[in-house]
Amino acid sequence: MIVYLLTEKQKNELVGVEFIQDNYYNPIQDFYDNWIISSEEVEQTTNKNYLWVKDLPQIEYKPKQPNEK
């Protein structure tokens, strides 16, 4: 799955921001502790102040693994 890579500063800018009405960005960290957002969030962005997300680099998503005990 393709996701979009954020810097920590970009992540902080997106927290609590709507990308479309009643839908908020939800940056998460991947296996490598990269901050990312989903392709759906990027594709559905209509807020003109956040169209820069469409220019973010794309990476392959690798989820974090639960800690084994």
N, C-alpha and C positions, 0 to 999 in steps of 0.2 A: 504494500500500500504506500502510495506517495503522500508525504506530508510536507509542510513548509517550515523551514528553519528560522527561528527567531534569536536575536540577541537577548540578553537579560533585560536591557533597557527597553527593547521593543515589547517584550513580554509584559513588563510593568505598564507600558502605555495601553495595552489591550485589556487588562484586567478590568472587568466591570463595564466594558463598552459593548454596545449592541452592534452586530454586523448587519442584521436586518431587524425589523420590529419584533420585540420580545424574544430575541435570540442573541445570546452573549458569547463573545470569544471565551474559550476555555483552554488557555495554554497549559500543556502538560509536559512532563519530561519523559524522554525515551530512555532506552537501555544505557545510552552513553551520556546521560544527563543533559542532552540538548533540549532546549525549549522549542516546542513545536505547536502548530495548529493544523487542523485538518483541511483537506482540500475542499470540503463542503463549506467551511467557514470562509475560506478565501474566495471560492466561486460565487458565494451568495452575498459577498460584501457589496453594499450599495451606499454606505456612508462615505461621502466624498472626502472626508478627512482621513479615511483609512484605506483608500484605494492603493496605497503603497504596499499593502500585503500581497497584492497580485504580482509584485516584482520580487518577492522573497525567493531564495533558493529552495529548490525541491530536493528532498532526500527520501530514501527508503525508510519506512518506519520499522523499528525493532522495539517491541514492548519491553518494559522492565519485567524481570522475573521475580516471582514471590521468593522471599527468603526461605531456604530449606533449613529445617531443624533436625 
